[in-house]
Amino acid sequence: MNKQGTKSGGRGIEWCTHTWNPIGGCQHACRWEMPDGTTAICYAELVAERVAQAHYPLGFAHHYYHPERLKEPLKIKEPARIFLDSMADLFGRTVPAEHIQAVLDVVCEAEQHTFLSLTKNAPRLALVRDFPANLHIGVSSPPDHMFGHALSRTQQAHMLRRSLAVLREFADNRVTWMSFEPLSWDVATIVAENPGALRWAVIGAASNGPRTYQPEPEHVRALIKVLDEQGCKIFFKGNLKGNAAATPWREEYPEGVL
């Protein structure tokens, strides 16, 4: 289990205190088109196939299960904010149901912590249904490419609507959230169609290695306006610094997040 930096622009994932990966790998092969014509790959995939290659001998698209890591959160006594799949997608279509349940059982046992999950496979959430109360369910906004295929804007919009619809099913009794990183197109209208789906949103810029590409300020402003109208808390990723719409700076958490 890794401890994260929590300051904007610092190392690690700013919105959590720890990362925990009892499973590893992901088949989604997400890609994003950068404004300069380059293509950015998933950061977790980049790490897995370079600096952490020894831990992913069959490649990042392979599913890895680490039962020896399951009890790690129980060793942390002070309440923590734990991202449970920074190097995986717990609800990916190839993850066995028994592996998902093993992770959720530990989440339930470690009730002193807040756990956050993030998936691009929202329909799988509807199949699981029974989640621990201290798990905050998140979905990533659609990438530009998945599974080796480019997504049209129509496909991205359909995926976003479906994801928000799934989150609405859980929003009455838990924190549901979405990561808009990168915010590469105007999603405000679709979010406005789904009031109550989100209690928290993370907004960030696009990045490709050391280069950062800011979203259009009007897209940021439009999304902020809708989220504020819906009473959704907003967290700006550090890479949004300098964007004209990211003022005043916001690092909010919804009620119930440690």
C-alpha positions as CSV (number, residue, x, y, z in Angstrom):
1,M,0.0,0.0,0.0
2,N,1.4,3.4,-1.0
3,K,0.9,6.7,0.8
4,Q,0.0,9.6,-1.5
5,G,0.8,13.3,-1.6
6,T,-2.3,15.3,-1.0
7,K,-1.2,18.8,-2.0
8,S,-2.1,20.3,-5.4
9,G,0.7,19.7,-7.9
10,G,2.4,17.3,-5.5
11,R,3.4,13.8,-6.2
12,G,0.8,11.0,-6.0
13,I,-3.0,11.3,-6.3
14,E,-4.1,14.4,-4.5
15,W,-7.6,13.3,-3.6
16,C,-6.6,10.2,-1.6
17,T,-4.1,9.5,1.2
18,H,-3.2,5.9,0.1
19,T,-3.5,3.6,-2.9
20,W,-4.2,-0.1,-2.5
21,N,-4.1,-2.5,-5.4
22,P,-5.1,-6.1,-4.4
23,I,-5.8,-6.6,-8.1
24,G,-3.8,-5.2,-11.1
25,G,-4.1,-4.8,-14.8
26,C,-6.8,-3.4,-17.1
27,Q,-7.9,-4.4,-20.6
28,H,-9.5,-1.0,-21.6
29,A,-6.4,0.3,-23.3
30,C,-7.6,3.9,-22.9
31,R,-6.1,6.6,-25.1
32,W,-6.6,10.4,-25.4
33,E,-6.0,12.6,-28.4
34,M,-3.9,15.7,-27.4
35,P,-4.4,19.1,-29.0
36,D,-1.0,18.8,-30.7
37,G,-2.0,15.6,-32.5
38,T,-0.1,13.2,-30.2
39,T,-1.8,10.4,-28.3
40,A,-1.6,9.9,-24.6
41,I,-1.9,6.4,-23.1
42,C,-3.3,5.5,-19.7
43,Y,-0.9,6.6,-16.9
44,A,-1.3,3.3,-15.1
45,E,-0.5,1.4,-18.2
46,L,2.5,3.6,-18.8
47,V,3.8,2.9,-15.3
48,A,3.1,-0.9,-15.6
49,E,4.9,-1.3,-18.8
50,R,7.9,0.9,-17.9
51,V,9.1,1.5,-14.3
52,A,6.9,-1.3,-12.8
53,Q,7.3,-3.8,-15.6
54,A,8.6,-6.5,-13.3
55,H,5.3,-6.5,-11.5
56,Y,3.3,-7.0,-14.7
57,P,5.2,-9.8,-16.5
58,L,2.2,-10.6,-18.8
59,G,1.5,-7.0,-19.7
60,F,-1.0,-4.5,-18.3
61,A,-3.9,-6.1,-20.1
62,H,-3.6,-9.2,-18.0
63,H,-5.6,-9.6,-14.8
64,Y,-3.5,-10.0,-11.7
65,Y,-4.8,-11.0,-8.3
66,H,-2.8,-10.4,-5.1
67,P,-4.6,-12.0,-2.1
68,E,-1.6,-11.4,0.0
69,R,-2.4,-7.6,-0.2
70,L,-6.0,-7.9,0.9
71,K,-5.4,-7.2,4.6
72,E,-3.2,-4.2,4.1
73,P,-5.9,-1.6,4.9
74,L,-6.5,-3.3,8.3
75,K,-2.9,-2.4,9.3
76,I,-3.7,1.4,9.0
77,K,-5.2,2.5,12.3
78,E,-5.9,6.1,11.6
79,P,-8.8,6.8,9.3
80,A,-7.6,7.1,5.7
81,R,-8.9,7.9,2.3
82,I,-7.9,4.9,0.1
83,F,-8.0,4.6,-3.7
84,L,-8.4,0.9,-4.2
85,D,-7.7,0.4,-7.9
86,S,-5.1,3.0,-9.1
87,M,-3.4,0.3,-11.2
88,A,-6.5,-1.6,-12.2
89,D,-10.2,-1.5,-12.8
90,L,-11.9,-3.5,-10.0
91,F,-15.1,-3.7,-12.0
92,G,-13.5,-4.5,-15.4
93,R,-15.3,-7.1,-17.3
94,T,-12.5,-9.7,-16.9
95,V,-12.3,-9.4,-13.1
96,P,-13.8,-12.6,-11.5
97,A,-16.8,-11.9,-9.3
98,E,-15.1,-13.7,-6.4
99,H,-12.1,-11.3,-6.6
100,I,-14.4,-8.3,-6.5
101,Q,-16.2,-9.8,-3.5
102,A,-12.9,-10.5,-1.7
103,V,-11.9,-6.8,-2.0
104,L,-15.4,-5.6,-0.9
105,D,-15.3,-7.8,2.1
106,V,-12.1,-6.1,3.3
107,V,-13.6,-2.6,2.6
108,C,-16.5,-3.6,4.8
109,E,-14.2,-4.9,7.5
110,A,-12.0,-1.7,7.4
111,E,-15.0,0.5,8.3
112,Q,-12.7,3.2,9.8
113,H,-11.5,4.1,6.3
114,T,-13.1,5.7,3.3
115,F,-12.5,3.8,0.1
116,L,-12.8,5.2,-3.4
117,S,-13.1,3.1,-6.6
118,L,-13.0,4.3,-10.2
119,T,-14.2,2.4,-13.2
120,K,-14.8,2.8,-16.9
121,N,-17.2,-0.1,-16.9
122,A,-20.2,1.4,-15.1
123,P,-22.7,-1.4,-16.2
124,R,-20.7,-3.9,-14.0
125,L,-21.7,-1.8,-10.9
126,A,-25.3,-2.5,-11.5
127,L,-24.6,-6.2,-11.4
128,V,-22.8,-6.0,-8.1
129,R,-25.4,-3.9,-6.3
130,D,-24.4,-4.6,-2.7
131,F,-21.6,-2.3,-1.8
132,P,-20.1,-1.4,1.7
133,A,-21.3,1.9,3.0
134,N,-17.7,3.3,3.2
135,L,-17.1,2.7,-0.5
136,H,-17.5,5.8,-2.7
137,I,-18.4,4.6,-6.2
138,G,-16.8,6.5,-9.1
139,V,-16.8,6.3,-12.9
140,S,-14.3,7.9,-15.2
141,S,-15.5,10.1,-18.1
142,P,-15.1,8.4,-21.5
143,P,-11.7,8.4,-23.2
144,D,-11.1,9.0,-26.9
145,H,-10.1,5.4,-27.6
146,M,-10.9,2.1,-25.8
147,F,-10.0,-1.5,-26.7
148,G,-8.0,-0.3,-29.7
149,H,-10.9,1.6,-31.3
150,A,-11.6,5.3,-31.5
151,L,-14.8,6.5,-29.9
152,S,-17.0,9.0,-31.8
153,R,-18.4,11.9,-29.9
154,T,-21.8,10.2,-30.1
155,Q,-20.3,7.1,-28.5
156,Q,-18.7,9.1,-25.8
157,A,-21.9,10.9,-25.1
158,H,-23.8,7.6,-24.9
159,M,-21.2,6.2,-22.5
160,L,-21.3,9.2,-20.3
161,R,-25.2,9.1,-20.1
162,R,-25.1,5.4,-19.3
163,S,-22.5,6.0,-16.6
164,L,-24.4,8.8,-14.9
165,A,-27.6,6.7,-15.1
166,V,-25.9,3.9,-13.2
167,L,-24.5,6.2,-10.6
168,R,-28.0,7.6,-10.0
169,E,-29.1,4.2,-8.8
170,F,-26.7,4.4,-5.9
171,A,-26.7,8.1,-5.1
172,D,-29.4,8.0,-2.4
173,N,-27.4,6.3,0.2
174,R,-23.7,6.8,-0.7
175,V,-21.2,9.1,-2.3
176,T,-21.1,8.7,-6.1
177,W,-18.5,10.6,-8.1
178,M,-16.9,11.1,-11.5
179,S,-13.4,11.9,-12.6
180,F,-13.5,14.4,-15.5
181,E,-9.8,14.0,-16.2
182,P,-9.2,15.1,-18.8
183,L,-12.1,17.4,-19.4
184,S,-11.6,17.4,-23.2
185,W,-15.1,18.4,-24.4
186,D,-18.2,20.1,-23.2
187,V,-20.0,17.6,-20.9
188,A,-22.2,20.1,-19.0
189,T,-25.4,19.5,-20.9
190,I,-25.3,15.7,-20.3
191,V,-24.4,16.2,-16.6
192,A,-27.4,18.6,-16.4
193,E,-29.7,15.8,-17.7
194,N,-28.8,13.7,-14.7
195,P,-29.4,15.7,-11.5
196,G,-28.6,13.8,-8.4
197,A,-26.2,11.4,-10.1
198,L,-23.1,12.9,-8.6
199,R,-22.1,14.1,-5.1
200,W,-18.5,14.7,-6.0
201,A,-16.6,15.5,-9.2
202,V,-12.8,15.7,-9.9
203,I,-11.9,18.0,-12.8
204,G,-8.4,17.9,-14.5
205,A,-6.4,18.7,-17.5
206,A,-5.0,16.4,-20.2
207,S,-1.4,15.3,-19.9
208,N,1.0,13.4,-22.0
209,G,4.2,12.8,-20.2
210,P,5.5,16.1,-18.8
211,R,3.2,18.2,-21.1
212,T,-0.2,19.5,-19.8
213,Y,-3.0,20.6,-22.1
214,Q,-5.6,22.8,-20.4
215,P,-9.3,22.2,-21.2
216,E,-11.3,25.1,-22.7
217,P,-12.2,27.5,-19.8
218,E,-15.7,27.8,-21.1
219,H,-16.1,24.0,-20.8
220,V,-14.8,24.1,-17.2
221,R,-17.1,27.0,-16.3
222,A,-20.2,25.3,-17.8
223,L,-19.5,22.1,-15.9
224,I,-18.9,24.0,-12.6
225,K,-22.1,25.8,-13.1
226,V,-24.1,22.6,-13.5
227,L,-22.4,20.8,-10.6
228,D,-23.0,23.8,-8.3
229,E,-26.6,23.9,-9.2
230,Q,-26.8,20.2,-8.4
231,G,-25.1,20.6,-5.0
232,C,-22.1,18.5,-6.1
233,K,-18.7,19.2,-4.4
234,I,-15.8,19.9,-6.8
235,F,-12.1,19.0,-6.6
236,F,-9.6,20.5,-9.0
237,K,-6.6,18.3,-9.9
238,G,-3.3,20.1,-9.6
239,N,-2.8,20.0,-13.3
240,L,-5.7,22.4,-13.7
241,K,-3.5,25.2,-12.2
242,G,-3.4,28.2,-14.5
243,N,-6.8,27.6,-16.2
244,A,-8.7,30.8,-16.3
245,A,-11.9,29.0,-15.1
246,A,-10.2,27.4,-12.1
247,T,-10.7,30.3,-9.7
248,P,-11.3,30.4,-6.9
249,W,-9.4,27.2,-6.4
250,R,-11.5,24.3,-5.1
251,E,-10.5,21.1,-3.3
252,E,-13.8,20.1,-1.8
253,Y,-15.0,16.7,-0.5
254,P,-18.6,15.7,0.0
255,E,-19.9,15.1,3.4
256,G,-18.8,11.6,4.6
257,V,-15.4,11.8,3.0
258,L,-12.6,11.7,5.5
